[in-house]
Amino acid sequence: MQAKFHIKKGDTVKVIAGNERGSEGKVLRVDAKKQRALVEGVNMVSKHTKPNAASPQGGIVKKEASIHVSNLMLIDPKGNPTRTGRKQDSDNKMVRNSKKTGEVIK
């Protein structure tokens, strides 16, 4: 069984630990098995590429590397970093909510 995470694809998150502390970005992908997430513009690494049809010259490409989900904190709709909880809404569906404001997070 896969663990439930406090973040999912499309969320805006803030990095709370590591070299990229303080930076914010949008989650592009979440890997549940490795407990890591790919965040737009965060944890950029240089990847050396061989020449191929797409780039005949080859060279060095900057791209995002994944970051552990424990180092990420969700940004709520008001723009504040917050912990998340789960509660039932009026339709008996489980929804995420902000622990700081109590607001439902889409």
PAZAPA-4460 file (N, C-alpha, C; in steps of 0.05 Angstrom, whole numbers, plus 32768, in hexadecimal, padded with zeros to 4 digits):
% residues 106
    n_x    n_y    n_z   ca_x   ca_y   ca_z    c_x    c_y    c_z   seq   type   mol
   8011   7FE8   8000   8000   8000   8000   8012   8019   8000     1      M     A
   800B   802C   7FEF   801A   8045   7FED   8012   8058   8004     2      Q     A
   8026   8067   800D   8021   807B   8022   8012   8093   8016     3      A     A
   8002   80A0   8026   7FF5   80B9   801E   8008   80D0   8024     4      K     A
   800C   80E2   8011   801D   80F9   8015   800E   8112   8019     5      F     A
   801B   8126   8026   800E   8140   802B   800F   8151   8012     6      H     A
   801E   8149   7FFD   801F   8158   7FE4   8018   8146   7FCD     7      I     A
   800F   8152   7FB7   800A   8143   7F9F   8010   8155   7F87     8      K     A
   800F   8149   7F6F   8016   8157   7F57   8005   8171   7F54     9      K     A
   8012   8187   7F4D   8004   81A0   7F48   8004   81B2   7F61    10      G     A
   800B   81A8   7F78   800C   81B9   7F90   8023   81CC   7F8F    11      D     A
   8021   81E3   7F9D   8037   81F5   7FA1   8043   81EF   7FBC    12      T     A
   805D   81EB   7FBC   806B   81E3   7FD5   8082   81F6   7FDB    13      V     A
   808B   81F5   7FF4   80A2   8204   7FFC   80B6   81F0   8007    14      K     A
   80D0   81F4   8001   80E5   81E2   800B   80ED   81EC   8026    15      V     A
   80EC   81DA   803A   80F2   81E2   8056   810C   81D8   8060    16      I     A
   811B   81C8   8050   8135   81BE   805A   8147   81B9   8042    17      A     A
   8161   81BA   8047   8175   81B4   8032   817F   81CD   8024    18      G     A
   818F   81C9   800F   819B   81DF   8000   8187   81F2   7FF4    19      N     A
   8170   81E8   7FED   815B   81F8   7FE0   8147   8204   7FF3    20      E     A
   814E   8205   800D   813B   820F   8021   8130   822B   801A    21      R     A
   8116   822E   801C   8109   8248   8017   80FE   824B   7FFC    22      G     A
   8107   823A   7FE9   80FC   823D   7FCD   80E1   8230   7FCA    23      S     A
   80D1   823A   7FB8   80B6   8230   7FB3   80B4   8227   7F96    24      E     A
   80A1   8215   7F91   809C   820B   7F76   8084   81F9   7F75    25      G     A
   807D   81F1   7F5D   8066   81E0   7F58   8070   81C3   7F55    26      K     A
   8061   81B1   7F61   8068   8194   7F60   8061   818A   7F44    27      V     A
   8076   817F   7F37   8072   8174   7F1C   806C   8156   7F1D    28      L     A
   8077   8148   7F30   8074   812B   7F32   8079   8122   7F4E    29      R     A
   806B   810D   7F58   8070   8101   7F72   8076   80E3   7F6E    30      V     A
   808C   80DA   7F7A   8093   80BE   7F79   808E   80B2   7F94    31      D     A
   8078   80A2   7F96   806F   8098   7FB0   8082   8083   7FBB    32      A     A
   808E   8073   7FAA   80A0   805D   7FB3   80B9   8069   7FC0    33      K     A
   80C4   807D   7FB4   80DD   8089   7FBE   80D8   80A0   7FD1    34      K     A
   80BE   80A8   7FD4   80B6   80BE   7FE5   80C4   80D8   7FDD    35      Q     A
   80C5   80DD   7FC3   80D2   80F5   7FB8   80BF   8104   7FA5    36      R     A
   80C4   811E   7FA2   80B4   812E   7F90   80C6   813F   7F7E    37      A     A
   80BD   8145   7F66   80CB   8156   7F53   80BD   8171   7F54    38      L     A
   80CC   8186   7F5C   80C1   81A1   7F5F   80CD   81B3   7F4A    39      V     A
   80BC   81C2   7F3D   80C4   81D4   7F27   80D8   81E9   7F31    40      E     A
   80F0   81EA   7F25   8104   81FE   7F2B   8114   81FA   7F45    41      G     A
   8110   81E3   7F52   811E   81DD   7F6B   8130   81C5   7F68    42      V     A
   8148   81C6   7F75   815B   81B1   7F74   8165   81AB   7F58    43      N     A
   816E   81C1   7F4A   8178   81BF   7F2F   8193   81B1   7F2E    44      M     A
   8196   819E   7F1C   81B0   8190   7F18   81B8   8192   7EFB    45      V     A
   81D3   818F   7EF6   81DD   8190   7EDB   81E0   8174   7ED1    46      S     A
   81D4   816E   7EBB   81D5   8153   7EAF   81E4   8154   7E95    47      K     A
   81F9   8144   7E92   8208   8143   7E7A   81FA   8131   7E66    48      H     A
   81F5   813B   7E4E   81E7   812B   7E3A   81F9   8126   7E22    49      T     A
   81F7   810E   7E17   8205   8107   7DFE   81F7   8114   7DE6    50      K     A
   8206   8118   7DD1   81F8   8122   7DB9   81E4   810D   7DAF    51      P     A
   81CC   8117   7DA7   81B7   8106   7D9C   81A8   8116   7D87    52      N     A
   8192   810A   7D7C   8183   8117   7D67   8177   8132   7D71    53      A     A
   816D   8132   7D89   8160   814A   7D94   8175   8160   7D99    54      A     A
   818C   815A   7DA4   81A1   816E   7DA9   81BB   8163   7D9D    55      S     A
   81C1   8169   7D84   81D9   815E   7D76   81F3   8166   7D84    56      P     A
   81F3   817C   7D92   820B   8186   7D9F   8210   8178   7DBA    57      Q     A
   81FA   816E   7DC7   81FD   8163   7DE2   8201   817A   7DF5    58      G     A
   820E   8175   7E0C   8214   818B   7E1E   8209   8186   7E3A    59      G     A
   8206   819C   7E49   81FD   819B   7E65   81E1   81A6   7E66    60      I     A
   81CE   8197   7E72   81B3   81A0   7E75   81AC   81A3   7E93    61      V     A
   819F   81B9   7E9A   8196   81BD   7EB5   817A   81B1   7EB8    62      K     A
   8175   81A1   7ECC   815A   8196   7ED1   8156   8192   7EEF    63      K     A
   813C   818F   7EF6   8135   818B   7F12   813B   816E   7F1B    64      E     A
   8145   816C   7F34   8148   8151   7F40   8133   814F   7F56    65      A     A
   812C   8137   7F5D   8117   8133   7F71   8121   813B   7F8D    66      S     A
   810E   8141   7F9F   8114   8149   7FBA   8101   8139   7FCC    67      I     A
   810A   8131   7FE4   80FA   8121   7FF6   80E2   8130   8000    68      H     A
   80CB   8123   8002   80B2   8131   8009   80B3   813C   8025    69      V     A
   80C4   8131   8037   80C5   813C   8052   80D1   8158   8052    70      S     A
   80DF   815F   803D   80EC   817A   803B   80D9   818E   802E    71      N     A
   80C0   8187   8029   80AD   8198   801B   8096   819E   802E    72      L     A
   808C   81B7   802C   8074   81BF   803B   8061   81CC   8028    73      M     A
   8048   81C4   802A   8033   81CE   8018   802D   81EB   801D    74      L     A
   8027   81FA   8008   801F   8216   800A   8000   8216   8007    75      I     A
   7FF2   8221   801B   7FD5   8222   801A   7FCB   8238   8007    76      D     A
   7FB1   8239   8001   7FA6   824D   7FEF   7FAC   826A   7FF6    77      P     A
   7FB1   826F   8010   7FB7   828B   8018   7FD5   8291   8015    78      K     A
   7FE5   827D   800E   8002   8282   8009   8014   827C   8021    79      G     A
   800A   826F   8035   801A   8268   804D   8022   824B   804C    80      N     A
   803A   8244   8055   8042   8228   8058   8032   821C   806F    81      P     A
   8028   8204   806B   8017   81F8   8080   8019   81DA   8080    82      T     A
   8014   81CE   8097   8011   81B1   8098   7FF5   81AB   808E    83      R     A
   7FF0   8192   8087   7FD6   818A   807C   7FC9   8175   808D    84      T     A
   7FAF   8176   808D   7F9F   8161   809A   7F8A   8157   8086    85      G     A
   7F7B   8144   808F   7F65   8139   807E   7F4C   813A   808E    86      R     A
   7F36   8141   8081   7F1C   8141   808D   7F07   813B   8078    87      K     A
   7EEF   8134   8081   7ED9   812E   806F   7ECA   8148   8068    88      Q     A
   7EC4   814B   804F   7EB4   8163   8047   7E96   815B   8048    89      D     A
   7E85   816D   803E   7E68   8168   803F   7E5F   8150   802F    90      S     A
   7E6F   8149   801A   7E68   8132   8009   7E74   8118   8013    91      D     A
   7E7E   8117   802C   7E8B   8100   8038   7EA4   80F7   8028    92      N     A
   7EB1   810A   801C   7ECB   8105   800E   7EE1   8110   8020    93      K     A
   7EF8   8102   8020   7F0F   810B   802F   7F1D   8121   801F    94      M     A
   7F22   8138   802C   7F30   814E   801F   7F47   8157   8031    95      V     A
   7F5B   8163   8025   7F72   816E   8034   7F6A   818A   803E    96      R     A
   7F73   8190   8057   7F6E   81AB   8061   7F88   81B5   806E    97      N     A
   7F89   81D0   806F   7FA0   81DD   807B   7F9D   81DD   809A    98      S     A
   7FB3   81D4   80A7   7FB3   81D4   80C4   7FB3   81F0   80D0    99      K     A
   7FBF   8203   80C0   7FC2   821E   80CA   7FA7   822D   80C9   100      K     A
   7F9A   822C   80B1   7F81   823C   80AD   7F68   822B   80AD   101      T     A
   7F6A   8210   80AA   7F53   81FF   80A9   7F46   81FF   808E   102      G     A
   7F51   820E   807B   7F47   8210   8060   7F4B   81F6   8050   103      E     A
   7F38   81EF   803F   7F3A   81D7   802E   7F4E   81DD   8017   104      V     A
   7F60   81C9   8012   7F74   81CC   7FFD   7F6B   81BB   7FE6   105      I     A
   7F68   81C7   7FCF   7F5F   81B9   7FB7   7F75   81A7   7FAC   106      K     A
***
